[in-house]
Amino acid sequence: MLFNSLSFALFLPVVFFIYWFGLGKKLVLQNSCLLIASYFFYGCWDWRFMLLLIFSTALDYYSGLKIAQHKENIRLKKFWLVLSVGLNLGFLGIFKYYNFFVGSFSDLLQSLGAEVHISTLNVILPVGISFYTFHGLSYVIDIYYNKIEPEKDAINYGLFVSFFPLLVAGPIERATHLLPQIKKSRDFDPLAAREGLRQILWGLFKKVVIADNCAALVNDIFDNPSAHNSGTLLFGAVLFAFQIYGDFSGYSDIALGTARLFGVRLLKNFAFPYFSRDIAEFWRRWHISLSSWFRDYLYIPLGGSQGGLGLKIRNTFIIFLVSGFWHGANWTFIVWGLLNALYILPLLIFDRNRNNLAIAAQGRFLPSIGEIFNILLTFSLTCLAWIFFRAENLTDAFTYLKGIFSFSGWQIGNFSSSLLGLILFLIIVEWWGREGNFALERVKSWRFKPARWAFYLLIGLLIFLYQGKSHEFIYFQF
Amino acid sequence: MRAFLLETALFLSLLSAIIGGTVLFLNNQIAKNANFKLPNPQKIIILGHSHPECAYNDSLISNCRNLSESGEAYLYTAFKLEQVLAQNPEIETVWLEVSNNQMQASINNWITEEKYLSFRYNKYLPFFGWPEYALIAQHNPSAFFNELAMAIKLNGKKWLKKDYDFSQSIGKFARLEVAKVDSFLNNPQMLKPLPNWDKISQFQLFYLQKMRQICQKYAKKLFFIRSPMHPKCPHWASETQFKQILAKEFSEVEFLDFSAFPLQKSELADLEHLNAAGAARYSVWVDSLLKNGLLTAPNKQEFIQNGLNL
């Protein structure tokens, strides 16, 4: 059930009405309603993996209780943590990485002259496994470090893991942030609900209009890079940057907006990353929930920034390599992660990785020349890295790069000028709204109501007119 | 809560009204100004799907114009026919391809599947009535909304450019230069009938009735025709049902069955389409039948049979 599908358009109001009208505002019933709706939502994707979701949920729920129970017994406390983390990562490893490791190992042995016959698994990747696994891991780790108490109510915990807006592609929530909201009674807040609808509208624009319309051109260019000149290949890389941004941040906006309809506030996942003035700032603004997860559960336990520059660089490289690997079982993602780590390296060495903490041109309408230059440079570096992210394999990625740097002509092939117009519209609206939580948040401050409505109707009309051929959200494959 | 729900409902209603209003306005403009006037109009027009599209080389048949199009369901043929007859009074006779696969339920995909809709639905949308909107909305709602969006963009451009000419895009003879009968005969999968071959398409039946009424309305002589097919073509599986439907529903419409016209393997593109060579020989033969009085013969099928025997 995609967010931009008719079935979701029917599902959401039904759940909304039952939640607010049909349950007498009783918290346990509201949470049960959301839990059932969430399992139904997940089941629509693939009911076969519901058992895995339920098992993972039960494992972490029980492990959390046991870790807290054995607070004083370090051995047992650690045992339950290792069991939970081990099993969760084990499932993730089998479904996501088994074939990669087996294939890579086999290739290595064959390159050394050995004859190898290793079977691979013929399994489908369960939707959302990377996301809900990390939910559960953060929960048990937080209990282990006494940051939170375990949740005794199974329904509440089940809802924390499987809340449908974030179930299949995040944001990766923290128990410290989401569980208290689940446990608190919720009254309908019309302002929050309107905000939610605003965010859903903008999310749909980014996904349906930008991402889905870029996808067709991007697929054509990336599927056959040798048939295109340098200009078209460069154009393809830029289009993919907008596709993945529209797709993922659009999805996140819809998820956050949907959650607000039910009185729940999810973690912000994107903060206008393409206006970043350096790569460090980019990674503070892109997929924030994943970056902060790795910071808190990997970077800091490894020593973080303490212990000198060498350790800081080592830990940064580890984070980016693991982050690349999290995205997929392919060498392209590892190279993508490595490239981003290399980008950050000079900033770490010269201690400039925390220079740009506020948004570009904060409080001003236009950026300075220097800021424009830095934004374009950062965007270009990101586009270069995205080539590896998008390519099917390293050979294709290097063929693509070779094509760009062959300087074989700069005339861009067939493209739609209306798509460029829409991308320009996206950039203008996002720039104008960059100081808010999402681009359209600022519209609520317009005093003239017809103007606000005309703007919303314009976006609604653009979504209707430019609905591209529907593509699955890119991050569903992770 | 009440205010929130009312505002949301109002927003959705306004958006729907804008979209609906735009579609209706553009449809009205297109339908009012559409030009279906054929250059060099002829007395006979041929309509149908890919079978007649590839079979009738109208440059070799006197007073004839082939307006067939591949993958065209009768839903579209009916509205095309109405417009063509209304704007081309010179036309006297309509030859409408009615062959086995056109009556099979498997052809309903040509009406409801998105890949077929995108070829024609937004083009003929200005001429449709509410039943045609409901037909697609009911069977493929997401495709329906996609097509409305496409229609607004396509028809919007037409309206802005005042480009209402349809006469060049309503079908013509298609030359096929291949001859692959053997590869079809050697592939058992290609000799199997399509799914639901034994069920009748109610959609096709409905619009076939509609075309009969259109021809009556414009006082044009309607003939059903069947183009040649290879004896091993899987569509023959439904011959009994096909003949029953014609006898039961269209007994008063004359059926010119050319399907037994003998063709060499080199004259067929596949089991159901003539290639250019086959179309040339076949079209010359059809022309000779017409010149010898086929349309005025008392027993036309006997006339055709005699023509085959010669």
Interface residues (C-beta under 8 A of the other chain):
Chain A: S5 L6 W20 F188 P190 A193 R194 L197 W453 Y456 L457 G460 L461 F464 L465 Y466 Q467 S470
Chain B: M1 A3 F4 E7 T8 F11 L14 L15 I18 I19 P141 S142 F145 N146 L148 A149 I152 K153
